[in-house]
Structures are given as structure tokens and as C-alpha cells.
Amino acid sequence: MHLLVGLGNPGKAYAQTRHNVGMWVIERAAARWSIQLSSRDTARRGSGRLGGELVELAGLLGWMNISGPPLKGLLREFDLTVNELIVVHDDLDLEPGRLRIKLAGGHGGHNGIKSVIETLGTQQFMRLKIGIGRPAPGQDSADYVLEGVTKDEMAVLEPCLERAVDALECVIHRGSEVAMNQFNARERVASQGEDKN
């Protein structure tokens, strides 16, 4: 069984902000895998199967900076270890539209991941990071992540969100190493002067 958890902030005011892209991936996975999500306790969640694998999807309903306790509660409820956990979240250090699967590491200034690490007492869990890019010079990062996604950004993010679900499927069916090799590579973009033939 795999527990896939999307991080974000609750309520309509934050639903379309950059900080909630992890939740968007969980919603798209649920739609693709025909899993019904419903609000229960600390998360919007649902169970289903991906091929022969049992998966539990959860979008946390609490505030980003206290993501750890409800996530730990879900692990306890399903009697899972961090080895069966995948946390999906936004990342300022990745360009919009980039994905990165990471097996461990620090929080990199992300308050949700910081809470998870502190609560679980370990950095050894898998993350699927969704690039949202950096704010403009002089703009505070905290303000940037809580802004709504622009139309131009959404055009870049839309295919990325679908690839994120592809990445989750790859991790579950083929393992983390295969998934990292496939989805962490920077996509080659042809320059204007390059021969494309």
C-alpha cells in the first residue's frame, strides 16, 4: 500500500494558490484512477487501486505549517511506515513545470516539509516536488506562494500536473530509481538556432 499526501492550505481563498499545487496533483490522481475523495477528519481522502496496488490519497485540510501531525496520524491509522509514504508539494527552487522525485533531505525552507520532518523525526521519506519558480526580485517568498496562479503559469503547470500523476504511477509500479531517471531529467528544449531535423 502507498499513502500519497498532497500539502496545501485549506479553504477557497487558498485553493488556486501556488502553495496548493500538491493538492492539485492528488485531485488529478483521484480523477484518473477513479478514486472518490471525501472530507474525513484531517484530510480530503479516498482509497482505491492502481493496478494491483492499493493506494490511499489524501489532501490535508489543515494549515501548511502544521502538516506533520495529521500526516503522522494517517500513517498510524493505516499502520504504514515512511517507506510507503509519498509527499507531493510545491518547490520554489524548481522552474515552473519541472518535477523532481527525492528520497530524503532537508526541508529547503518549505514549512510544510519542515513540519513533517519534525513530527516524524526523520527526513527519510519520498517527495514529489512540483516547480513553481522564484518570486520577482524584492517580492517576499511567503507572499509569492500564497498568490493565485496566473493564466500563463497555468498553461505551463497543466501538463506538469499530468506528468506528476505519471510519475506517481511510475514510482508505484516500477520503483523510485526508474521514476527518478525518467522524471528528474531536465527536458531538452531546442534553441531557436538549433537544427531540429
Secondary structure, DSSP 8 states (H G I E B T S, - for coil): -EEEEE----STTTTTBGGGHHHHHHHHHHHHTT---EEETTEEEEEEEETTEEEEEEEE-S-GGG-HHHHHHHHHHTT--GGGEEEEEEETTS-TT-EEEESS---TT-HHHHHHHHHHT-S-SEEEEEE-----TT--HHHHHTSB--HHHHHHHHHHHHHHHHHHHHHHHH-HHHHHHHHSS------TTS---
